[in-house]
Structure formats: structure tokens, C-alpha cells
Amino acid sequence: MTKQDFFKTFKNQSYVEQLKKIERKFETYRNESAGTTEITIYGIIGESWWEDSVSASDIDDALKNIEGDIVINLNSPGGDAFDGIAIYNRLKKHDGKVTINVDGWACSAASVIAMAADELIMGLGSMMMIHEASSIVWGTKTEMRKEADVLDELEEGIIDIYMTKANVEREEIRNMVDAETWFSAQKAVDIGFATSTSSVNSRDKEIAQLRAKLTASQNELEQLKNQSPKGEPNPAAAVGTRFFF
């Protein structure tokens, strides 16, 4: 399947031009301070004569030289389903924690790769997409029916992978695949595909929660102060606690 044919398989054409602009980038970097190896996977998934995609062989070769935890930065419109499945299984066999950051897109085959994460973090504004498998067939009606049967089995296997994360019924995931479903970062978290949105967003939530706790503590101290009987020592005043943030 050519690039042009691949993008025609998307039912929602709203983002196709943006997805086409994702250039291939595949590199590894050892982050000594964090004790992890970072892998960047940008672009189409699969084999290519023009070396403009990232294949399962690329991932396998890289992982042979990597020990311990890895962090993958992912931005891909998808591509070859079987390369996506092979990369998923190769990552699941890796002896170390696999963290995947979706920097922009995790569509089609890339959404399958994302399911290999022990921790999947959706970047702010990032999206994930799942849809039906597709192929190009030339031949008789019998050959076309056989190909349709293969696609049915392929989709069942892909749904098996989605169900390792999903917190909804299998039939609901199947309907989402058939309809071509796009997930915002938060929706990917809500359905169970992702662990969280970006660490920056998570930190903001933690700060907001801490501020709420501090406010509640200040209110409790004010209540103690107001409830103290006249003539008795005020415990809150005696403590003299002040909160700053």
C-alpha cells in the first residue's frame, strides 16, 4: 500500500494533511541522569524502500542493545498493521519498564504500539485513533471474500490488544473500531488506554490539590479560633501557624 492509499483509508479526512507532514525520525538516546534510554518513533510504521518509515526490524535492532527502562516518544499516523503488532509484542518482551509519551498522534498501527506501555502518557493536545484494518485486493470475488476473512481475524487480534487496557466491553471497542474513533488525551485516559495526560498537567493537578488542602487547613484553624470560649486560651492562636504558597 502506498502512502497515498494509506491516508485514503481514514474515514475522517480532517487531519490527513497534518498527518502527512509527520517526517520520519528514529533515534535512541541514553539518559544517564534518569537511568533510562529514550527512543523517538516519528512517522509512518512499516517497511519502506525509501527509508521514510519505522519498522519492526528497526525497533528489534535497537532493543537488542538496550537494557533497563525505556521511554518512547511517539508521533505517528500509523501504517502497516503487522509491523505495529510486531513492535507491540517486541516491547512487551523487553525486560524493563516501558513508558510511552504520545507527543502528537498515535493513530491506527501506532495506537497498537501505544498499548505496549506500562505507563502511557498523552501529551496535552495529543490524539489517538483506532479504526478498521484495510488492504488492497485485486482478483476474483472468492479472493476478495478470503481477504475480508483475513481482515476480520486481524481486527479480532488488534481488539485483543486494545482489551488489555480498555475498561469497557469488547463489543464497545469493536464498534469504535468499525466507526473509526478519535480520542483526545483525556478520553484516552477515561477509556483506559492511557495512564495519564502529560506530566505537566498532572503536576498542575497536584499543586491544585495541595492548595485546596492548605485552604481547608486554614479554614479549620479559623473555626477553632472562633469556637474558643471567652477567657480560655485559644489553641489556634497559640500555635501561630501561617501558610504560604
Rosetta blueprint (number, residue, H / E / L):
1 M L
2 T L
3 K H
4 Q H
5 D H
6 F H
7 F H
8 K H
9 T L
10 F L
11 K L
12 N L
13 Q L
14 S L
15 Y L
16 V H
17 E H
18 Q H
19 L H
20 K H
21 K L
22 I L
23 E L
24 R L
25 K E
26 F E
27 E E
28 T E
29 Y E
30 R E
31 N E
32 E L
33 S L
34 A L
35 G L
36 T E
37 T E
38 E E
39 I E
40 T E
41 I E
42 Y E
43 G L
44 I E
45 I E
46 G L
47 E L
48 S L
49 W L
50 W L
51 E L
52 D L
53 S E
54 V E
55 S L
56 A H
57 S H
58 D H
59 I H
60 D H
61 D H
62 A H
63 L H
64 K L
65 N L
66 I L
67 E L
68 G L
69 D L
70 I E
71 V E
72 I E
73 N E
74 L E
75 N E
76 S E
77 P L
78 G L
79 G E
80 D L
81 A H
82 F H
83 D H
84 G H
85 I H
86 A H
87 I H
88 Y H
89 N H
90 R H
91 L H
92 K H
93 K L
94 H L
95 D L
96 G L
97 K L
98 V E
99 T E
100 I E
101 N E
102 V E
103 D E
104 G E
105 W E
106 A E
107 C E
108 S L
109 A H
110 A H
111 S H
112 V H
113 I H
114 A H
115 M L
116 A L
117 A L
118 D L
119 E E
120 L E
121 I E
122 M E
123 G L
124 L L
125 G L
126 S L
127 M E
128 M E
129 M E
130 I E
131 H L
132 E L
133 A L
134 S L
135 S L
136 I L
137 V L
138 W L
139 G L
140 T L
141 K H
142 T H
143 E H
144 M H
145 R H
146 K H
147 E H
148 A H
149 D H
150 V H
151 L H
152 D H
153 E H
154 L H
155 E H
156 E H
157 G H
158 I H
159 I H
160 D H
161 I H
162 Y H
163 M L
164 T L
165 K L
166 A L
167 N L
168 V L
169 E L
170 R H
171 E H
172 E H
173 I H
174 R H
175 N H
176 M H
177 V H
178 D H
179 A H
180 E L
181 T E
182 W E
183 F E
184 S E
185 A H
186 Q H
187 K H
188 A H
189 V H
190 D H
191 I L
192 G L
193 F L
194 A L
195 T L
196 S E
197 T E
198 S L
199 S H
200 V H
201 N H
202 S H
203 R H
204 D H
205 K H
206 E H
207 I H
208 A H
209 Q H
210 L H
211 R H
212 A H
213 K H
214 L H
215 T H
216 A H
217 S H
218 Q H
219 N H
220 E H
221 L H
222 E H
223 Q H
224 L H
225 K H
226 N H
227 Q H
228 S L
229 P L
230 K L
231 G L
232 E L
233 P L
234 N L
235 P H
236 A H
237 A H
238 A H
239 V H
240 G L
241 T L
242 R L
243 F L
244 F L
245 F L
